[in-house]
Amino acid sequence: MSNLNRKQFLMGMGLATIYGTTLSRCLGETASKFAIPSYLRGYESLYEKEPRAAAIQWHREAKWGLFVHYALASLRGLTAKDAAESKGKSNKDWKARKQGTFEEYAKLKDRFTAENFDADFITDLALAAEMRYINFTTRHLGDLYMFRTSVSEFSSLNSPAKRDLVAELATQCQKKGLGLFLYCPPDVARTEP
């Protein structure tokens, strides 16, 4: 991997996947200066012409990936029994119980260590199952950002974990040639940079 910083790496991956065509039209030569993501090996010629088309073609052929939901909600200890007890109750009631309040999650952040989060293991697991990409929640139930951000102090770096989980996973995916897609809740995607 070339010496890209995290921002350049994520920009390149995201732009290739989502905005490749627009970027190449707007920036021309500049777009091709982004390093091709490792998961697009074999698609270099298409990527040079149209990054978005390369990413779409790759995704159609990839077919199988791992979606990792990693969030503060797991510390709340809701179980299958809780789900069973919710039968017959309105979805709104269950959702409120499952999601909790910001105050509850603020307390959970102080217990968030991510001690069992192992990006190397996660990527090896995906490869062993012949998966070609990982989709990871960047912020999910509990609203804790799993990466360094300037929009909020409520992040994994400001918890006992003191880790940028997205960066760790991005490094392992790049190293092992796996695609990495980052899930951002729609409300965040529309309102925050």
C-alpha positions as CSV (number, residue, x, y, z in Angstrom):
1,M,0.0,0.0,0.0
2,S,1.3,3.4,-0.8
3,N,1.6,6.0,2.0
4,L,-2.0,7.2,1.9
5,N,-3.3,8.8,5.1
6,R,-6.7,7.5,6.4
7,K,-8.6,10.3,4.9
8,Q,-7.2,9.8,1.4
9,F,-7.7,6.0,1.7
10,L,-11.4,6.3,2.7
11,M,-11.9,9.1,0.2
12,G,-10.5,7.0,-2.6
13,M,-12.6,3.9,-1.6
14,G,-15.8,5.9,-1.2
15,L,-15.4,8.0,-4.3
16,A,-14.6,4.9,-6.4
17,T,-17.7,3.2,-5.1
18,I,-20.2,6.0,-5.1
19,Y,-19.0,9.0,-7.0
20,G,-16.4,7.7,-9.4
21,T,-18.0,8.8,-12.6
22,T,-18.9,12.3,-11.4
23,L,-15.4,12.7,-9.9
24,S,-13.6,11.7,-13.0
25,R,-15.7,14.1,-15.1
26,C,-15.2,17.0,-12.6
27,L,-11.6,16.5,-11.8
28,G,-10.3,14.8,-14.9
29,E,-6.6,13.8,-14.3
30,T,-6.9,14.4,-10.6
31,A,-9.3,11.5,-10.1
32,S,-6.8,8.9,-11.5
33,K,-4.2,10.0,-9.0
34,F,-6.1,8.3,-6.2
35,A,-4.6,4.9,-5.5
36,I,-6.9,2.1,-6.7
37,P,-8.4,0.3,-3.8
38,S,-6.8,-3.2,-3.3
39,Y,-10.1,-5.0,-3.7
40,L,-10.3,-3.6,-7.3
41,R,-7.2,-5.5,-8.5
42,G,-8.0,-6.9,-11.9
43,Y,-10.3,-3.9,-12.7
44,E,-7.5,-1.4,-13.2
45,S,-8.3,-0.6,-16.9
46,L,-12.0,0.0,-16.2
47,Y,-11.1,2.0,-13.0
48,E,-8.9,4.3,-15.1
49,K,-11.8,5.1,-17.4
50,E,-14.7,5.0,-15.0
51,P,-14.1,4.3,-11.3
52,R,-17.7,4.0,-10.5
53,A,-18.3,1.4,-13.2
54,A,-15.3,-0.6,-11.9
55,A,-16.7,-0.6,-8.4
56,I,-20.2,-1.6,-9.6
57,Q,-18.9,-4.4,-11.8
58,W,-16.7,-5.7,-8.9
59,H,-19.7,-5.6,-6.5
60,R,-21.9,-7.6,-8.9
61,E,-19.2,-10.3,-9.2
62,A,-18.3,-10.2,-5.4
63,K,-21.8,-11.3,-4.4
64,W,-20.9,-12.4,-0.8
65,G,-19.8,-10.2,2.1
66,L,-19.9,-9.7,5.8
67,F,-22.0,-7.0,7.4
68,V,-20.7,-6.2,10.9
69,H,-23.1,-4.3,13.3
70,Y,-20.9,-3.1,16.1
71,A,-22.5,-0.7,18.5
72,L,-23.0,0.3,22.1
73,A,-26.3,-1.5,22.1
74,S,-24.6,-4.8,22.6
75,L,-23.6,-3.6,26.1
76,R,-27.2,-3.2,27.0
77,G,-27.5,-7.0,27.1
78,L,-30.8,-7.4,25.2
79,T,-31.3,-11.1,24.3
80,A,-33.4,-13.4,22.2
81,K,-35.6,-13.7,25.2
82,D,-36.2,-9.9,25.2
83,A,-37.2,-10.2,21.6
84,A,-39.6,-13.1,22.3
85,E,-41.2,-11.1,25.2
86,S,-41.8,-8.2,22.7
87,K,-44.1,-10.3,20.6
88,G,-47.5,-8.9,20.6
89,K,-46.2,-5.5,21.6
90,S,-46.1,-2.7,19.1
91,N,-42.9,-2.3,17.1
92,K,-42.7,1.2,18.5
93,D,-42.5,-0.1,22.1
94,W,-39.8,-2.7,21.2
95,K,-37.8,-0.1,19.2
96,A,-37.9,2.3,22.2
97,R,-36.7,-0.5,24.6
98,K,-34.1,-1.7,22.2
99,Q,-32.7,1.8,21.3
100,G,-32.6,3.2,24.8
101,T,-32.0,6.9,25.7
102,F,-29.0,9.0,25.1
103,E,-28.3,9.2,28.8
104,E,-28.2,5.3,29.0
105,Y,-25.8,5.2,26.1
106,A,-23.6,8.0,27.5
107,K,-23.1,5.7,30.6
108,L,-22.4,2.7,28.3
109,K,-19.7,4.7,26.5
110,D,-17.7,4.8,29.7
111,R,-17.7,0.9,29.6
112,F,-16.9,0.6,25.9
113,T,-13.5,-1.0,25.7
114,A,-13.8,-2.9,22.3
115,E,-11.5,-5.4,23.9
116,N,-12.8,-8.2,21.6
117,F,-12.7,-6.2,18.4
118,D,-10.0,-7.7,16.3
119,A,-9.9,-6.4,12.7
120,D,-7.3,-9.0,11.8
121,F,-9.6,-11.8,13.0
122,I,-12.7,-10.3,11.3
123,T,-11.0,-10.0,7.9
124,D,-9.5,-13.5,8.2
125,L,-13.0,-14.8,9.0
126,A,-14.4,-13.1,5.9
127,L,-11.7,-14.5,3.8
128,A,-12.1,-18.1,5.2
129,A,-15.8,-17.9,4.2
130,E,-14.8,-16.7,0.7
131,M,-16.3,-13.3,1.2
132,R,-15.0,-10.4,-0.8
133,Y,-16.0,-7.4,1.3
134,I,-17.0,-6.2,4.7
135,N,-19.7,-3.7,5.5
136,F,-19.1,-2.0,8.9
137,T,-21.4,0.3,10.9
138,T,-19.6,3.5,11.5
139,R,-22.2,4.7,14.0
140,H,-25.2,2.6,15.0
141,L,-27.5,2.0,18.0
142,G,-26.2,4.2,20.7
143,D,-24.8,6.8,18.3
144,L,-21.1,6.1,19.2
145,Y,-18.8,7.0,16.3
146,M,-16.4,4.2,15.6
147,F,-13.8,6.5,14.1
148,R,-12.0,9.8,14.7
149,T,-14.4,12.6,14.0
150,S,-14.5,16.4,14.5
151,V,-18.3,16.5,14.6
152,S,-18.7,14.9,18.0
153,E,-16.8,13.9,21.2
154,F,-19.0,10.8,21.3
155,S,-16.6,8.4,19.6
156,S,-14.7,5.2,20.3
157,L,-11.5,7.3,20.7
158,N,-13.1,9.2,23.6
159,S,-14.1,5.9,25.4
160,P,-11.9,3.5,27.3
161,A,-11.2,1.8,24.0
162,K,-9.3,4.9,22.7
163,R,-9.3,3.2,19.3
164,D,-10.3,4.1,15.7
165,L,-12.0,0.9,14.8
166,V,-12.8,2.0,11.2
167,A,-9.1,2.7,10.6
168,E,-8.1,-0.6,12.0
169,L,-10.5,-2.4,9.8
170,A,-9.6,-0.3,6.8
171,T,-5.9,-1.2,7.2
172,Q,-6.6,-5.0,7.4
173,C,-9.1,-4.9,4.4
174,Q,-6.5,-3.0,2.3
175,K,-3.8,-5.4,3.3
176,K,-5.9,-8.5,2.5
177,G,-7.6,-7.2,-0.7
178,L,-11.1,-7.1,0.8
179,G,-13.6,-4.3,-0.1
180,L,-14.7,-2.2,2.8
181,F,-18.0,-0.5,2.8
182,L,-19.0,1.8,5.6
183,Y,-22.6,2.0,6.8
184,C,-23.6,5.4,8.0
185,P,-27.2,5.8,9.3
186,P,-29.3,7.9,6.9
187,D,-29.9,10.7,9.5
188,V,-26.2,11.1,9.9
189,A,-25.4,10.9,6.2
190,R,-27.9,13.7,5.5
191,T,-26.8,16.1,8.3
192,E,-23.2,15.6,9.1
193,P,-19.9,15.9,7.1
